[in-house]
């Protein structure tokens, strides 16, 4: 038991509490920042007990590591300007995982130093690191205790580098190689041969063949295999995995266009203990003959069949044979009818996730079946299902206390429908984009009941105005992400209300033509945690709004200022003063000169992605473009004419 703290400035009541009791209290506190500002006792408790942290600025890393001595998980994925010199300061025997995704300037020297100074490192994420090549892979081999390595879109690594990782890190149990396009059958074969404990492997979008699957079939402990978009694999390759015993639990062959329904059915027949199957965008029609073979899949808990053609009896067959099913994805599937949904829910009463996006034949009868049987539903996606009415949504709203996510994008709903939905009091994500018949009244119903809402999408909901935002600011204090793009009735008053949402980190408000610098300035003063902002086509936004952002939103990482009326000075301030800025879209800035673009792009060493008009490619200095690209900044050149509303 930790002994009692004895700081003289502690409130008297704390002198009777032991530190381990305070740790238990801290676990229940949401706002850890406020906790540690109360007194030195509380700061000490957090410093001792905290196990993970996300850093926004590299210069604070040494101090943070000094204070939080018990850290096991370090996230530097949103930390710009991350260099080898920063990594050299990381030294800990306790550190177990490090996230370095998008760290475009870290090379083999930094990774080798990290491996040597953190001997117990078990997990590292280097996704989207443009410098990661075979040299960096060799540096990882100095971390023999690594068990989880994520290398999504590390485009320079080849089989040689992968072999170095496999030799040095033989304890690997998770390896993600998605989009590592230079990896071939040879590299994957060596990994599965050398790393006997491998349980998770992602080879999505690699140019691997059936030979690769024959090697993977020998991985006796493999539980999860993800191979989305492997175009050179067919039914013969999948058949190699047919008799994998009981180890393989999850497989995803989505977008593998040479894999057919027959191949999937054959695989399932030989692997009856598979729990999750992804087969979207690749399967043809499910015939009666194949349906009869899908028996005894009693362990199947999740199946995703997006954009497949389903035989009418398929859902009933799934329901009878897979009664433990908790998730099913039927997005854009042809052949999904009310009868099919009724058959599905008749036996699969424990469904937690149901995706019926773009199933255009479904009516209120399907919603009634879902409401009647699926009492534990957590996520329901039904975008572009135009035949649903308020009567169907009334069924969904009744006794749906556990529903956390609801997607009604492009559905024919109105304020009465939202009143029914407001009975889902545990909602955290609600998407209402393109629902043009809803108004402030409906949003007020949501705001008054759904206190746990964290994400709200109101894209092109033209009936929403300042009053709707006022209701949200009062009732939904936990909102972190909101989309009000093209809600053209919103004015500066609405932005003033949004400023009261202290937890808001992502705001999309493009096309708000009635918003001016006055509203943006008011809003900026309330936003210290804003990370992403989209003000594209807010034509009344000028320099004054940008200056307000520069002074208040110091953690801003992504911004879209296309079509705004800002000048050279404001653009330069944006690039030079926001040290966390990583992604900037700036198309058709008609008030910015060529020198303005040049000076701004030279001013920042943190920006990693920019979008510019293609014409600037031939006007900006070549050395500037080469400098940006050499440090990992991706430039997207857009050929788009200037079009105003």
Secondary structure, 3 states (H helix, E strand, C coil): CCCCCCCCCCCHHHHHCCHHHHHHHHHHCCCHHHHHCCCHHHHHHHHHHCCEEECCCHHHHHHHHHHCCCCCEEECCCCCCCCHHHHCCCCCCCCCEEECCCCCCCCHHHHHHHHHHCCCCCEEECCCCCCCCHHHHHHHCCCCCCCEEECCCCCCCCHHHHHHHHHHCCCCCEEECCCCCCCCHHHHHHHHHHCCCCCEEECCCCCCCHHHHHHHCCCCCCCEEECCCCCCCCHHHHHCCCCCCCCCCEEECCCCCCCCHHHHHHHHHHCCCCCEEECCCCCCCCCHHHHCCCCCCCCCCEEECCCCECCCCHHHHHHHHCCCCCEEECCCCECCCHHHHHHHHHHCCCCCEEECCCCCCCCHHHHHHHHHHCCCCCEEECCCCCCCCHHHHHHHHCCCCCCCEEECCCCCCCHHHHHHHCCCCCCCEEECCCCCCCCHHHHHHHHHHCCCCCEEECCCCCCCCHHHHHHHHHHCCCCCEEECCCCCCCCHHHHHHHCCCCCCCEEECCCCCCCCHHHHHHHHHHCCCCCEEECCCCCCCCHHHHHHHHHHCCCCCEEECCCCCCCHHHHHHHHHHCCCCCEEECCCCCCCCHHHHHHHHHHCCCCCEEEEEHHHHHCCCHHHHHHHHHCCCEEEEECCCCCCC
